[in-house]
C-alpha cells in the first residue's frame, strides 16, 4: 500500500532554503487574521500603485505559480518532470471583458496546448470558459440558449467558435484540455458547451474534459446521466473530479435569492460523493477518462485501491492524479515515485492579474480544516530528518 508519510521523497526537489521558505509561508497563510489583512493591504497597494510586485513574486507567487509567462514555467516543468510529475499549464488571468482580451486568452491557451505537443511532461492544458466569454452572457444562456436575443445569440456563437478553436488545437496536438468548473449559475452553459465539444473530438479518446464539483449534491446523478449520453453517442467523457471552489459564494447567493443551496450539507457528504464518483468512473472506465484533482489523502489512497480492484495498470493513461503546485507534495511525489500518473497545476501570468488565484489559495489554506497544519508538520519533519542525516 502506498504511503504518503515519506517526506524524503515528498520534498526531494526542494533545497533546504526552499523548504524553510515554504515553512514560513504556510505559517503566514495559516493565520486567518493575517491573511485577511494581507488581502486588504495588497488590494490597496495595487490601487495606489505601490511597488509590491517584487515582494509578492519572491514569496507567495514563487510558491504557487510557475512564472509570469509560459516560458517562465519551463524550469518548473523540467524539475517536476525529473521526478515523474507532469505539468498542467494554467494561464490564470481573470476578470477580462473585451473581445480583444478573450481572443488573446484563446491564443495563450492554444500556446499551452502546443507546449504539451512538444513536451511529454505537459499532458494537459486547462482554461475557464469565463476567461473567453462574458460572465453575464453565460448566465443568461444558463436558462437555455433560446433565452438569448439576437445580439446575444451572435455573441454566444462567437464563444462557441473560440471554444472550438481551442478544442481543435487540442485534438490536432493530441493534448487533453480541462474545462474548469465555475459557479452553478453558469455551469449548465459550460456543461452543454463541453459536451458539444466532446461529441466532436472525443470519439477515440478523451481529449476534452469537463469538471465535476462534488460539493454539489446533484453531481452523482449528473455523472450517471453523462454515462448514458456517451454510451448513446459512442464517445468518451473526460472528467476532472474536484471537491469544489465556490462554496461560500454559492451558499450566500442561495440564501439571498431564496432557493435551495446546491451545496452538500457537510464535508462528510462531499467526501462520500467524491469517493462514490471515483468508484463509478473507474468501474465504467471504458467510457471515461479521469483526473482526480484532490489534496485528500484518503481519496488518493482509495483511487490506488480501485485501480488494483479493477485490474488496471498504474500507468493507464486514462487515470491521473493532480494537485496544485506548492501544495500536497507528499501526495504528488510519493504517487509519482510509485509510477502512478500525476500532474501538478502550474498557474502563470502577470503578478497583478494572477492575484485573485493567489488570494483563493491563501483562503483555502486558512479555511480547509488541517490543510496548513498538515503542510507545516510534513515540512518540519523533513527539516528534522535532514538535520539528523548530517
C-alpha positions in Angstrom: 0.0 0.0 0.0 1.3 3.4 -0.9 2.4 5.7 1.9 2.2 9.5 1.9 4.5 9.7 5.0 7.8 9.6 3.2 9.0 13.2 3.4 12.3 12.5 1.8 10.5 11.6 -1.4 7.9 14.3 -1.0 10.5 17.1 -0.7 13.4 15.7 -2.7 13.0 18.6 -5.2 13.4 21.3 -2.5 16.6 22.7 -1.2 17.0 23.4 2.5 16.4 27.1 1.7 13.3 26.4 -0.3 12.0 24.2 2.5 12.5 26.8 5.1 10.8 29.4 2.9 7.8 27.1 2.4 7.6 26.7 6.2 7.3 30.4 6.8 4.8 30.9 4.0 2.5 28.3 5.4 3.0 29.8 8.9 1.7 33.1 7.5 -1.2 31.8 5.4 -2.3 29.7 8.4 -3.2 32.8 10.3 -6.7 33.9 9.2 -6.3 37.5 10.6 -3.0 37.9 8.8 -4.5 36.6 5.5 -7.5 39.0 5.8 -5.2 41.9 6.5 -2.8 40.9 3.7 -5.7 40.7 1.1 -6.8 44.2 2.0 -3.3 45.6 2.1 -2.4 44.0 -1.3 -5.5 45.4 -3.0 -4.8 48.8 -1.6 -1.2 48.7 -2.6 -2.1 47.9 -6.2 -4.7 50.7 -6.3 -2.0 53.1 -5.0 0.5 51.7 -7.5 3.0 50.8 -4.7 5.9 48.7 -5.8 5.0 45.4 -4.1 5.2 43.1 -7.1 8.8 42.1 -6.3 7.9 41.1 -2.7 4.9 39.1 -3.9 7.0 37.4 -6.6 9.6 36.3 -4.1 7.1 34.9 -1.6 3.6 33.6 -2.3 3.9 33.8 -6.1 7.0 31.7 -6.2 5.4 29.0 -4.0 2.2 28.6 -6.0 3.0 29.8 -9.6 5.3 28.9 -12.4 6.2 32.4 -13.6 4.8 35.4 -15.3 4.9 33.9 -18.8 4.6 30.5 -20.4 8.4 30.4 -21.0 9.0 31.1 -17.3 7.3 27.8 -16.5 9.9 25.7 -18.3 12.2 25.4 -15.3 9.3 24.2 -13.1 8.1 21.8 -15.8 11.6 20.4 -16.1 12.1 20.0 -12.4 8.7 18.3 -11.9 9.4 16.0 -14.9 12.7 14.9 -13.3 10.6 13.3 -10.5 7.9 11.8 -12.8 5.4 14.6 -12.2 3.6 16.2 -15.2 2.6 19.8 -15.6 -0.8 21.3 -16.3 -0.2 24.7 -17.6 -2.8 27.1 -16.3 -3.0 30.7 -17.6 -4.6 32.2 -14.5 -5.5 35.7 -15.7 -9.1 36.6 -14.7 -11.6 39.4 -15.0 -11.3 40.3 -18.7 -14.3 41.6 -20.5 -13.5 42.7 -24.1 -13.5 40.6 -27.2 -9.8 41.5 -27.8 -8.9 40.2 -24.4 -10.9 37.0 -24.9 -9.3 36.3 -28.3 -5.8 36.9 -26.8 -6.6 34.5 -24.0 -7.6 31.9 -26.6 -4.2 32.3 -28.3 -2.5 31.9 -24.9 -4.4 28.7 -24.1 -3.5 27.3 -27.5 0.1 28.1 -26.8 -0.1 26.0 -23.6 -1.5 23.2 -25.7 1.3 23.5 -28.2 3.8 23.2 -25.2 2.1 19.9 -24.5 2.5 18.7 -28.1 6.3 19.4 -27.9 6.8 18.3 -24.3 5.7 14.9 -22.8 6.0 16.5 -19.3 2.9 18.6 -20.2 0.0 16.1 -20.5 -2.8 18.7 -20.1 -3.9 22.3 -20.6 -6.7 24.0 -18.8 -8.9 27.0 -19.0 -12.1 28.7 -17.7 -15.0 29.4 -20.0 -15.5 32.8 -18.3 -11.9 33.6 -19.5 -13.1 33.6 -23.1 -16.7 34.8 -22.6 -18.7 37.4 -20.7 -19.9 36.0 -17.4 -23.3 37.7 -17.9 -23.8 36.1 -21.3 -23.0 32.6 -19.8 -25.5 33.4 -17.0 -28.3 34.2 -19.4 -27.6 31.1 -21.5 -27.7 29.0 -18.4 -31.5 29.1 -18.6 -31.3 27.8 -22.2 -29.9 29.4 -25.4 -33.5 30.1 -26.5 -33.5 32.8 -23.9 -30.8 34.8 -25.8 -31.8 37.7 -28.0 -30.3 38.1 -31.5 -27.3 40.1 -30.3 -26.7 37.6 -27.5 -27.0 34.7 -29.9 -24.4 36.2 -32.2 -22.1 36.7 -29.2 -22.7 33.2 -27.9 -21.8 31.8 -31.3 -18.5 33.7 -31.1 -17.9 32.0 -27.8 -18.6 28.6 -29.3 -16.1 29.4 -32.1 -13.4 30.4 -29.6 -14.1 27.2 -27.6 -13.9 25.1 -30.8 -10.6 26.7 -31.8 -9.1 25.6 -28.5 -10.6 22.1 -28.7 -9.5 21.7 -32.3 -5.9 22.6 -31.4 -6.1 20.1 -28.5 -7.3 17.4 -30.8 -4.7 18.1 -33.5 -1.9 18.2 -30.9 -3.2 15.1 -29.1 -3.1 17.0 -25.8 -6.1 16.8 -23.5 -7.7 20.0 -22.2 -9.7 20.6 -19.0 -12.6 23.0 -19.0 -12.8 24.2 -15.4 -16.0 24.3 -13.4 -17.4 27.6 -12.2 -20.5 28.9 -10.4 -23.7 27.0 -10.6 -25.5 29.9 -12.3 -23.2 29.5 -15.4 -22.3 25.8 -15.0 -25.1 24.4 -17.1 -23.9 26.5 -20.0 -20.4 25.1 -19.5 -21.7 21.6 -19.3 -23.5 21.9 -22.6 -20.6 23.5 -24.4 -18.2 20.9 -23.0 -20.4 18.0 -24.2 -20.8 19.7 -27.6 -17.0 19.7 -27.9 -16.8 16.1 -26.7 -19.2 15.0 -29.4 -16.7 16.4 -32.0 -13.4 15.4 -30.5 -13.8 12.6 -28.0 -14.7 9.8 -30.4 -11.4 7.8 -29.9 -10.2 9.0 -26.5 -11.0 11.8 -24.1 -9.4 15.0 -25.4 -12.0 17.4 -23.8 -12.6 17.1 -20.1 -15.4 18.7 -18.1 -15.1 19.3 -14.4 -17.4 17.9 -11.7 -17.5 19.7 -8.4 -18.6 17.1 -5.8 -19.6 19.6 -3.1 -22.7 19.9 -5.3 -25.3 17.4 -4.1 -26.5 16.8 -7.7 -23.3 15.7 -9.3 -23.5 12.0 -8.8 -26.8 12.0 -10.7 -25.2 14.2 -13.3 -22.3 11.7 -13.7 -24.8 8.8 -14.3 -26.7 10.9 -16.9 -23.3 11.6 -18.6 -22.6 7.9 -18.8 -25.9 7.2 -20.6 -25.3 10.0 -23.1 -21.8 8.9 -24.0 -23.0 5.3 -24.4 -25.6 6.6 -26.8 -23.2 8.8 -28.7 -20.3 6.3 -28.8 -17.8 8.8 -27.3 -15.6 9.1 -24.3 -16.3 11.5 -21.4 -13.3 13.2 -19.8 -13.9 14.1 -16.1 -11.7 16.2 -13.9 -13.1 15.4 -10.4 -12.7 18.0 -7.6 -14.4 18.8 -4.4 -15.1 22.4 -5.4 -14.0 26.1 -5.1 -17.1 28.3 -4.7 -18.8 27.0 -1.6 -19.2 30.3 0.4 -20.4 32.2 -2.6 -22.9 29.5 -3.6 -24.4 29.4 -0.1 -24.6 33.1 0.2 -26.3 33.5 -3.2 -28.8 30.7 -2.5 -29.8 32.4 0.8 -30.0 35.8 -0.7 -32.2 34.7 -3.6 -34.2 32.2 -1.6 -33.5 28.9 -3.5 -32.2 25.5 -2.3 -28.5 25.6 -1.9 -26.7 23.4 -4.4 -24.0 22.6 -1.8 -23.8 19.4 0.2 -25.0 19.7 3.8 -21.5 19.0 5.2 -17.9 17.9 4.3 -18.7 14.2 5.0 -21.4 14.2 2.3 -18.9 15.8 -0.1 -16.2 13.3 0.7 -18.7 10.4 0.3 -19.8 11.6 -3.1 -16.3 12.3 -4.3 -15.3 8.7 -3.5 -18.5 7.3 -4.9 -17.7 9.2 -8.1 -14.2 7.7 -8.2 -15.8 4.2 -7.9 -18.4 4.9 -10.5 -16.0 6.3 -13.1 -13.3 3.6 -12.6 -15.9 0.9 -12.9 -17.0 2.4 -16.2 -13.6 3.4 -17.4 -14.2 2.1 -20.9 -16.5 5.2 -21.3 -14.5 7.7 -19.2 -11.1 9.2 -18.6 -10.4 10.6 -15.1 -8.2 13.2 -13.5 -8.7 13.1 -9.7 -7.9 16.6 -8.5 -7.6 16.1 -4.8 -5.4 17.0 -1.8 -7.2 14.4 0.3 -5.0 11.5 1.3 -7.9 9.1 1.8 -9.3 9.7 -1.7 -5.8 9.4 -3.2 -5.3 6.1 -1.4 -8.8 5.0 -2.4 -8.2 5.6 -6.1 -5.0 3.5 -6.0 -7.0 0.7 -4.4 -9.7 1.0 -7.1 -7.0 0.5 -9.8 -6.0 -2.7 -8.2 -9.6 -3.8 -7.6 -10.4 -3.3 -11.3 -7.2 -4.8 -12.6 -6.0 -1.5 -14.1 -2.3 -0.6 -14.6 -0.9 2.3 -12.5 0.3 3.7 -15.8 -3.1 3.6 -17.5 -3.2 7.0 -19.3 -7.0 7.2 -18.7 -6.4 7.8 -15.0 -4.4 10.7 -13.5 -4.0 12.3 -10.1 -3.5 16.0 -9.8 -2.6 18.6 -7.1 -1.8 22.3 -7.1 1.8 23.5 -7.4 3.2 24.3 -3.9 0.7 22.1 -2.1 0.4 18.4 -1.1 3.8 17.4 -2.4 3.7 14.4 -0.1 0.8 13.1 -2.2 2.1 14.1 -5.7 5.7 12.9 -5.3 5.0 9.7 -3.5 2.4 8.7 -6.1 4.9 9.5 -8.9 7.6 7.6 -7.1 5.3 4.5 -7.2 4.7 5.0 -11.0 1.2 6.5 -10.9 0.2 9.2 -13.4 0.5 12.5 -11.6 0.4 16.1 -12.6 0.7 19.5 -10.9 -1.4 22.5 -11.8 1.1 25.2 -12.7 -0.5 28.7 -12.8 1.2 31.6 -14.5 0.5 35.1 -15.6 1.4 38.7 -14.7 1.5 39.1 -10.9 -1.3 41.6 -10.5 -3.6 39.6 -12.7 -2.9 36.3 -11.0 -3.6 37.8 -7.6 -7.3 36.5 -7.5 -5.9 33.0 -7.9 -3.3 33.5 -5.2 -5.8 35.0 -2.7 -8.0 31.9 -3.2 -5.1 29.7 -2.4 -4.5 31.8 0.8 -8.2 31.5 1.7 -8.1 27.7 1.0 -5.2 27.2 3.3 -6.9 29.1 6.1 -10.4 27.6 5.7 -9.8 23.9 4.9 -9.5 22.2 8.2 -6.0 20.9 8.8 -4.6 22.0 5.4 -1.9 24.3 6.7 -1.1 22.3 9.8 -0.6 19.2 7.7 1.8 21.1 5.3 3.7 22.5 8.2 4.1 19.2 10.1 5.4 17.5 7.0 7.9 20.3 6.3 9.1 20.3 9.9 9.5 16.5 9.8 11.7 16.7 6.7 13.8 19.6 8.1 14.4 17.5 11.2 15.2 14.4 9.1 17.8 16.3 7.1 19.4 17.6 10.2 19.6 14.1 11.7 21.0 12.7 8.4 24.1 15.0 8.6 
